[in-house]
């Protein structure tokens, strides 16, 4: 099974450029085209937050228009730039929760690995928060007696990454309890995937792989100076491809660039001779 993770779209209404520089709508269109033309094509796309830039209806309307060309099923969770109700209204099928639910928490079944979306949005705040209701729900979802492997996806990472202006807005309230829940179910949870930081980052947290995805548009500058400024760079737009390999019982993560590059070129000619 191949899972494409696209994150941090930051779509502005009227195709407004992000920070007067980044064509985020154009970037999303290229990402959709890239997914559609992959061979083999991903089975599903997970959007891990910051779908819009201000979280207003006009932004989600533009995202929906662009995603109408996506030929793969997709789901999403909110990021700190989103607003729950406008996002849910625009994407009811991609945020499959009951009308009585406050938070965008849900389980996607029907695949070889169970996909669990977790809502970390604290509306009006850049940092993330896990409500007690969300953590109660997650404990129940993971305690159903099933041995099926799981992948958790959410927006805010529960770690600091050494980029100061991002670390002050990581997942705060609820992170410690989340760690205890994950530790208790680490045999089933094959990975946690996040967005928010606009960089590909990998570590192990609470006994499981924790993977932060790059943005499909612009990346946060890699500046490990504690006094470094808040800045972004136009490094290549990218996505993560998470491949569930049941034979090995593990999730493999590949970095896939969205832009087209020269190649591929064969290492060997038609006679099997190394090309030098």
C-alpha positions as CSV (number, residue, x, y, z in Angstrom):
1,X,0.0,0.0,0.0
2,X,1.3,3.5,-0.9
3,X,0.2,6.5,1.0
4,X,1.1,10.0,-0.3
5,X,1.4,12.6,2.4
6,X,0.9,16.2,1.2
7,X,1.1,18.9,3.8
8,X,1.2,22.7,4.4
9,X,-0.6,23.9,1.2
10,X,-1.3,27.4,2.5
11,X,-3.8,28.2,-0.3
12,X,-4.8,31.9,-0.4
13,X,-8.2,33.1,-1.8
14,X,-8.0,34.4,-5.4
15,X,-4.7,32.5,-5.8
16,X,-3.0,35.1,-3.5
17,X,0.7,34.5,-3.2
18,X,1.8,33.4,0.2
19,X,4.2,36.0,1.8
20,X,4.0,37.9,-1.6
21,X,6.3,35.2,-3.0
22,X,4.9,31.7,-3.1
23,X,2.4,30.5,-5.7
24,X,0.8,27.9,-3.4
25,X,-2.2,27.2,-5.7
26,X,0.2,26.5,-8.6
27,X,2.2,24.2,-6.3
28,X,-0.8,22.2,-5.3
29,X,-1.8,21.8,-9.0
30,X,1.7,20.4,-9.7
31,X,1.4,18.1,-6.7
32,X,-2.0,16.7,-7.9
33,X,-0.5,16.1,-11.4
34,X,2.5,14.4,-9.8
35,X,0.4,12.0,-7.8
36,X,-1.9,11.2,-10.7
37,X,1.0,10.3,-13.0
38,X,2.9,8.1,-10.5
39,X,3.4,4.5,-11.4
40,X,2.4,2.8,-9.3
41,X,-0.1,5.4,-8.2
42,X,-0.6,6.0,-4.5
43,X,-3.7,4.3,-3.0
44,X,-4.6,7.3,-0.9
45,X,-3.5,10.8,-0.1
46,X,-3.4,12.2,3.4
47,X,-3.3,16.0,3.8
48,X,-1.7,16.8,7.2
49,X,-3.0,20.3,7.8
50,X,-2.7,24.0,6.8
51,X,-5.0,23.4,3.8
52,X,-5.8,27.1,3.7
53,X,-3.8,30.1,4.8
54,X,-6.5,32.0,6.7
55,X,-9.1,29.2,6.9
56,X,-11.9,31.0,5.0
57,X,-14.5,29.6,2.6
58,X,-12.9,31.1,-0.5
59,X,-9.6,29.3,0.2
60,X,-11.3,25.9,0.6
61,X,-13.4,26.5,-2.5
62,X,-10.2,27.0,-4.5
63,X,-8.6,23.9,-2.9
64,X,-11.7,21.9,-3.7
65,X,-11.5,23.1,-7.3
66,X,-7.9,22.0,-7.6
67,X,-8.4,18.7,-5.9
68,X,-11.3,17.8,-8.2
69,X,-8.6,16.7,-10.6
70,X,-7.0,14.3,-8.0
71,X,-7.7,10.7,-9.1
72,X,-6.9,9.2,-5.7
73,X,-9.1,9.2,-2.6
74,X,-8.0,11.7,0.0
75,X,-8.5,12.7,3.6
76,X,-7.4,15.7,5.7
77,X,-6.9,17.0,9.2
78,X,-6.7,20.7,10.2
79,X,-3.5,22.7,10.9
80,X,-3.1,26.0,12.7
81,X,-3.9,28.0,9.6
82,X,-7.2,26.2,9.2
83,X,-10.7,26.7,10.7
84,X,-12.6,23.5,11.5
85,X,-16.1,24.4,10.4
86,X,-15.3,26.0,7.0
87,X,-12.9,23.1,6.3
88,X,-15.5,20.5,7.3
89,X,-18.2,22.2,5.2
90,X,-16.0,22.2,2.1
91,X,-14.7,18.7,2.5
92,X,-17.2,16.5,4.3
93,X,-16.0,13.3,2.7
94,X,-12.4,14.1,3.5
95,X,-13.2,14.8,7.2
96,X,-15.6,11.9,7.9
97,X,-16.9,12.8,11.4
98,X,-20.3,12.9,12.9
99,X,-22.3,16.1,13.1
100,X,-22.1,15.9,16.9
101,X,-18.3,15.8,16.9
102,X,-16.2,18.9,17.7
103,X,-12.8,17.7,16.7
104,X,-11.7,16.2,13.3
105,X,-10.7,12.8,14.7
106,X,-11.5,9.7,12.6
107,X,-10.4,6.2,11.6
108,X,-10.0,5.1,7.9
109,X,-10.7,1.4,7.5
110,X,-10.6,-0.8,4.4
111,X,-6.9,-0.7,3.8
112,X,-4.1,-3.1,4.9
113,X,-3.1,-0.5,7.5
114,X,-5.5,1.5,9.7
115,X,-5.2,5.3,9.2
116,X,-6.0,7.4,12.2
117,X,-6.5,11.2,11.8
118,X,-5.9,13.3,14.9
119,X,-7.0,17.0,15.3
120,X,-4.3,19.1,17.0
121,X,-5.8,22.5,16.1
122,X,-6.1,25.1,18.9
123,X,-8.1,27.7,16.9
124,X,-6.6,31.1,16.9
125,X,-3.2,29.8,18.2
126,X,-0.1,28.8,16.2
127,X,0.9,26.0,18.6
128,X,-1.0,22.7,18.8
129,X,-3.2,21.2,21.5
130,X,-4.8,17.8,22.1
131,X,-8.1,18.1,23.8
132,X,-8.9,15.5,26.5
133,X,-11.8,14.4,24.4
134,X,-9.4,13.7,21.5
135,X,-7.0,11.7,23.7
136,X,-10.0,9.7,25.2
137,X,-11.2,9.0,21.7
138,X,-7.7,7.8,20.6
139,X,-7.3,5.5,23.6
140,X,-10.6,3.9,22.7
141,X,-9.7,3.6,19.0
142,X,-6.5,1.8,19.8
143,X,-8.0,-0.4,22.5
144,X,-10.5,-2.2,20.2
145,X,-8.8,-5.6,20.5
146,X,-7.6,-5.5,16.9
147,X,-4.0,-6.4,16.0
148,X,-4.2,-4.4,12.7
149,X,-1.2,-2.0,12.2
150,X,-1.9,1.7,12.5
151,X,-0.5,4.9,11.1
152,X,-1.4,8.2,13.0
153,X,-1.4,11.4,11.1
154,X,-1.8,15.0,12.5
155,X,-0.4,18.5,12.0
156,X,1.7,19.6,14.9
157,X,4.7,17.4,15.9
158,X,5.1,16.5,19.6
159,X,8.8,17.3,19.5
160,X,11.2,20.2,19.1
161,X,13.4,20.1,16.0
162,X,16.0,22.7,16.7
163,X,14.4,25.5,14.6
164,X,13.4,27.9,17.3
165,X,10.6,29.8,15.6
166,X,8.9,26.5,14.8
167,X,9.6,24.8,18.2
168,X,7.7,27.5,20.1
169,X,4.6,26.5,18.2
170,X,4.8,22.7,18.3
171,X,2.3,20.4,20.0
172,X,2.0,21.5,23.6
173,X,-1.0,20.5,25.8
174,X,-1.7,16.8,25.5
175,X,1.7,15.8,24.2
176,X,2.8,14.0,27.4
177,X,-0.4,11.9,27.5
178,X,-0.2,11.2,23.8
179,X,3.3,9.8,24.4
180,X,1.9,7.4,27.1
181,X,-0.8,6.3,24.8
182,X,1.6,5.7,21.9
183,X,4.0,3.8,24.1
184,X,1.3,1.5,25.3
185,X,0.4,0.7,21.7
186,X,3.8,0.9,20.0
187,X,3.6,-2.7,18.6
188,X,0.6,-1.6,16.5
189,X,1.5,2.0,15.7
190,X,4.0,1.8,12.8
191,X,4.5,5.5,12.5
192,X,3.2,9.0,13.3
193,X,3.3,11.5,10.4
194,X,3.0,15.3,10.9
195,X,3.3,18.5,9.0
196,X,3.7,22.1,10.2
197,X,7.5,22.4,10.1
198,X,7.9,22.5,6.3
199,X,10.9,20.2,6.4
200,X,11.5,16.4,6.1
201,X,12.5,15.3,9.6
202,X,12.7,11.7,11.0
203,X,13.2,10.5,14.6
204,X,11.8,7.9,17.1
205,X,9.4,9.2,19.7
206,X,7.5,7.1,22.3
207,X,9.0,4.0,20.7
208,X,7.7,4.6,17.2
209,X,9.0,6.4,14.1
210,X,7.9,10.0,13.9
211,X,8.1,11.6,10.5
212,X,7.5,15.2,9.6
213,X,6.8,15.9,5.9
214,X,8.0,18.7,3.6
215,X,5.7,21.3,2.2
216,X,4.3,21.0,-1.3
217,X,5.1,24.7,-1.7
218,X,7.8,26.4,0.4
219,X,10.2,25.1,3.0
220,X,11.2,26.6,6.4
221,X,14.8,27.6,6.4
222,X,17.1,25.0,8.0
223,X,18.7,27.3,10.6
224,X,19.8,25.5,13.8
225,X,21.0,28.8,15.4
226,X,18.8,29.4,18.5
227,X,18.7,33.1,17.5
228,X,18.0,32.4,13.9
229,X,15.2,34.4,12.2
230,X,11.8,33.2,11.2
231,X,12.3,32.5,7.4
232,X,11.4,30.3,4.5
233,X,13.3,29.2,1.4
234,X,12.3,28.1,-2.0
235,X,13.8,24.6,-1.8
236,X,12.2,22.0,-4.0
237,X,8.5,21.2,-3.2
238,X,8.1,17.6,-2.1
239,X,5.9,15.0,-0.5
240,X,6.4,11.8,1.5
241,X,5.4,8.4,0.1
242,X,4.8,6.0,3.0
243,X,4.9,2.4,1.8
244,X,3.4,-0.3,4.0
245,X,5.3,-3.5,3.5
246,X,3.5,-6.4,5.2
247,X,6.3,-8.9,4.4
248,X,8.7,-6.8,6.6
249,X,6.0,-5.5,8.9
250,X,7.2,-2.0,8.6
251,X,6.4,1.3,7.0
252,X,9.0,2.7,4.5
253,X,9.1,6.4,3.9
254,X,10.4,7.9,0.6
255,X,11.0,11.6,-0.1
256,X,9.4,12.4,-3.6
257,X,10.1,15.7,-5.3
258,X,7.1,17.2,-7.1
259,X,9.0,19.1,-9.8
260,X,10.2,17.1,-12.8
261,X,14.0,16.5,-13.1
262,X,16.1,15.2,-15.9
263,X,16.2,11.4,-16.2
264,X,15.9,8.6,-15.4
265,X,19.0,7.3,-17.2
266,X,19.9,3.6,-17.3
267,X,23.1,2.3,-15.6
268,X,23.4,-0.4,-18.2
269,X,23.0,-0.6,-22.0
270,X,20.8,-3.1,-23.9
271,X,23.5,-5.7,-23.7
272,X,23.8,-5.4,-19.9
273,X,27.1,-3.5,-20.2
274,X,27.7,-0.7,-17.6
275,X,27.5,2.7,-19.3
276,X,30.7,4.7,-18.4
